[in-house]
Amino acid sequence: MTEVSTCVICDGPIRQLKRALVAPFLAKRIWNREPFCIDLVRCESCGFMFYNPRLDDAELQRAYGGYRSDEYRNMRRSFEPWYTAKFNANLACAAHYQTRRAKLAPIFNQHLDGRRIQRVLDYGGDHGDLMLGLFGEADLFLYDISGAEPATGVTSTSDPAGCKADLIINSNVLEHVGFPRLLVEQILRAAPVGGLVFLEVPCEAALGMKRIARRFAQMVIMAAAKPSLAPQVFRPATLYMMHEHVNYFTEETITTLMRCSGGKVIASGKYPLVATAGDEGVVWCLGRKQ
């Protein structure tokens, strides 16, 4: 892990908000150890909230190697009984992508200003399913370090810049990575001058009462399923637990990220993903490489 002393988006000063427990599943998968505490911090300049220290590339690889495979699911369920095969499958089912495309279509229709999109690259998009049907006859490309098999109609690439994509999409990735500005800088380097970059991430309130209540419920379930965990999870730090999402974004911080990475912000916004009381929505930013 890498300790940082400034914001990983804007380099502003940071301050500790809470002590937070690393999820037992992650502690076991990445370090093969019992859960331990780190800091939840907030940038005093841009308001970005994240856990410190940060996961490095090797730790991210251990966390997401074989992501959502049977081995991953079985290991995670041994700590988190709610992570069933059905739950796992629903995270990437056809209906899930259909819902997300329905939210994105009007955003692209409104903000692409009639620009004809001929080549689209999904940067970190698993199989690339999200692009299907959104851009007419455009050529669709996928860059993903997992080596996932691309969906039908999508071409996998190991050279993002070689695609010369009119639009690069990075969806539901930045909340997982240790250094999001470095990743967005890489994405912008892969775009041609004038190319568009679309970022979207969950909008989550790290200190919101709904999240804290959910963490408390998870604490009880984990302790009941695995009594040996009880002494480790029954502590205040568990209420602010670090799981797979290590960054907390708002519309302000996603646009700050685009600007600090060198992109020009064209538009940004927020939309609800599902019509439920617990849905915190998704924030997005469309930028251009200058």
Secondary structure, DSSP 8 states (H G I E B T S, - for coil): -B--SB-TTT--BEEEEEEEEB-HHHIIIIISS---EEEEEEETTT--EEEESB--HHHHHHHHTTTTSHHHHHHHHTT-TT--HHHHHHTT-HHHHHHHHHHHHHHHHHHSTT----EEEEET-TT-GGGTTTSTT-EEEEE-TT-----TTEEE-S-GGGG--SEEEEES-TTT-S-HHHHHHHHHHHS-TT-EEEEEEEB--TT-HHHHHHHHHHHHHHHHH-GGGHHHHSSGGGGG-B-S--EEB-HHHHHHHHHHTTEEEEEEEEE-SSSSTT---EEEEEEEE-
